[in-house]
């Protein structure tokens, strides 16, 4: 048996080199809606770098890997812009710390609680539910489901 970087490699194992990383120009050409002065090249670069740490090129199809990184980066940027807009509008970002009830003596009035995210199912966590908050996150989930085998624990 041969070894590559300390890992066993059989005769049928294929070791791929890391594909070319998407860059800011590729991002802006794919998502023209992000071609605004509110999003800097540094923000896009940071989002791409963060997305590459979550999308493992060794587990993804070569054609889908770049798309997965780009859609996840777009999802991160959309969440960031949403949080900035909510904070500017007088909220506190994406937490659930909004006024929902006011009481004075024997009188009180309640308001509907504004929430950024809620898990519709008990089977999904908050992190998983956050992908449903943006279209980019939903597309990323479809790409991820196509490339990464789901694990079922019974």
C-alpha positions as CSV (number, residue, x, y, z in Angstrom):
1,X,0.0,0.0,0.0
2,X,1.3,3.4,-0.8
3,X,0.9,6.6,1.3
4,X,0.2,10.2,0.3
5,X,0.6,12.8,3.0
6,X,0.5,10.1,5.6
7,X,-2.9,8.7,4.3
8,X,-3.2,5.3,2.8
9,X,-3.9,5.3,-1.0
10,X,-5.0,2.3,-2.8
11,X,-4.6,1.7,-6.6
12,X,-8.1,3.1,-7.2
13,X,-7.9,6.2,-5.0
14,X,-7.8,9.4,-7.0
15,X,-6.1,12.4,-5.4
16,X,-7.3,15.7,-6.9
17,X,-5.5,18.9,-6.7
18,X,-7.4,21.8,-5.2
19,X,-9.5,23.5,-8.0
20,X,-9.0,27.2,-8.8
21,X,-10.6,29.4,-6.1
22,X,-13.4,31.7,-7.2
23,X,-12.4,35.3,-7.1
24,X,-14.2,38.7,-6.7
25,X,-14.6,39.2,-10.4
26,X,-16.2,35.7,-10.8
27,X,-18.5,36.5,-7.9
28,X,-19.6,39.9,-9.3
29,X,-20.2,38.5,-12.7
30,X,-22.2,35.6,-11.3
31,X,-24.3,37.8,-9.0
32,X,-24.8,41.2,-10.6
33,X,-27.1,42.2,-7.7
34,X,-24.0,42.5,-5.5
35,X,-22.4,45.0,-7.8
36,X,-23.2,47.9,-5.5
37,X,-21.0,50.2,-3.5
38,X,-22.3,48.8,-0.2
39,X,-20.3,45.6,-0.7
40,X,-16.6,46.0,-0.9
41,X,-14.2,43.6,-2.6
42,X,-12.8,42.8,0.8
43,X,-16.2,41.7,2.1
44,X,-16.6,39.4,-1.0
45,X,-13.1,38.0,-0.6
46,X,-13.7,37.3,3.1
47,X,-17.0,35.6,2.3
48,X,-15.4,33.4,-0.4
49,X,-12.6,32.5,2.0
50,X,-15.1,31.5,4.7
51,X,-17.2,29.5,2.2
52,X,-14.2,27.5,1.1
53,X,-13.7,26.4,4.6
54,X,-17.2,24.9,4.6
55,X,-17.2,23.4,1.1
56,X,-14.7,20.6,0.8
57,X,-13.5,20.2,-2.8
58,X,-12.6,16.6,-2.2
59,X,-16.2,15.6,-1.5
60,X,-17.8,17.8,-4.2
61,X,-18.1,17.3,-8.0
62,X,-15.6,19.5,-9.7
63,X,-18.3,21.4,-11.6
64,X,-20.4,22.0,-8.5
65,X,-17.6,23.0,-6.1
66,X,-17.1,26.6,-7.4
67,X,-20.9,27.1,-7.6
68,X,-21.3,25.9,-4.1
69,X,-18.6,28.3,-2.8
70,X,-20.1,31.2,-4.7
71,X,-23.7,30.5,-3.5
72,X,-22.5,30.1,0.1
73,X,-20.5,33.3,-0.1
74,X,-23.6,35.1,-1.5
75,X,-25.7,33.6,1.4
76,X,-23.2,35.0,4.0
77,X,-23.1,38.4,2.4
78,X,-26.9,38.6,2.2
79,X,-27.2,37.7,5.9
80,X,-24.6,40.4,6.7
81,X,-26.5,43.0,4.6
82,X,-29.7,42.0,6.3
83,X,-28.2,42.4,9.8
84,X,-26.7,45.8,8.9
85,X,-30.0,47.0,7.5
86,X,-31.9,45.8,10.6
87,X,-29.4,47.4,13.0
88,X,-29.6,50.7,11.0
89,X,-33.5,50.6,11.2
90,X,-33.4,50.5,15.0
91,X,-33.3,46.8,15.6
92,X,-30.5,44.8,17.2
93,X,-29.5,42.7,14.3
94,X,-30.5,39.1,13.9
95,X,-31.2,38.3,17.5
96,X,-34.7,38.1,18.9
97,X,-34.4,41.0,21.3
98,X,-37.4,43.1,20.2
99,X,-40.0,44.7,22.4
100,X,-42.9,42.3,22.6
101,X,-44.9,43.5,25.7
102,X,-45.5,46.7,27.6
103,X,-47.2,46.8,30.9
104,X,-48.2,49.7,33.2
105,X,-50.1,49.0,36.4
106,X,-53.0,46.7,35.5
107,X,-52.8,47.3,31.8
108,X,-50.6,45.6,29.3
109,X,-50.3,45.4,25.5
110,X,-48.5,42.7,23.6
111,X,-46.9,42.8,20.2
112,X,-46.1,40.1,17.7
113,X,-42.5,38.9,18.2
114,X,-40.4,39.7,15.2
115,X,-38.0,36.9,14.5
116,X,-35.3,36.5,11.9
117,X,-35.3,32.8,11.9
118,X,-37.4,30.0,13.2
119,X,-37.0,26.3,12.6
120,X,-40.2,24.9,11.1
121,X,-39.3,21.4,12.1
122,X,-37.9,20.0,15.3
123,X,-35.4,18.0,13.1
124,X,-33.5,21.0,11.9
125,X,-31.2,23.3,14.0
126,X,-31.0,27.0,13.8
127,X,-27.9,26.9,11.6
128,X,-29.7,24.7,9.1
129,X,-32.8,26.9,9.2
130,X,-30.7,29.9,8.4
131,X,-30.1,28.6,4.9
132,X,-33.8,29.0,4.3
133,X,-33.5,32.7,4.9
134,X,-32.0,33.4,1.6
135,X,-32.4,32.1,-1.9
136,X,-28.7,31.6,-2.1
137,X,-28.7,29.4,0.9
138,X,-31.5,27.3,-0.6
139,X,-29.6,26.8,-3.8
140,X,-26.5,25.9,-1.8
141,X,-28.5,23.3,0.1
142,X,-29.6,21.8,-3.2
143,X,-26.0,21.7,-4.4
144,X,-24.8,20.2,-1.1
145,X,-27.5,17.5,-1.2
146,X,-26.4,16.6,-4.7
147,X,-22.8,16.3,-3.7
148,X,-22.6,15.2,-0.1
149,X,-24.3,11.9,0.9
150,X,-26.7,12.3,3.8
151,X,-26.2,10.3,6.9
152,X,-29.2,8.7,8.7
153,X,-28.9,7.6,12.3
154,X,-31.6,5.1,13.3
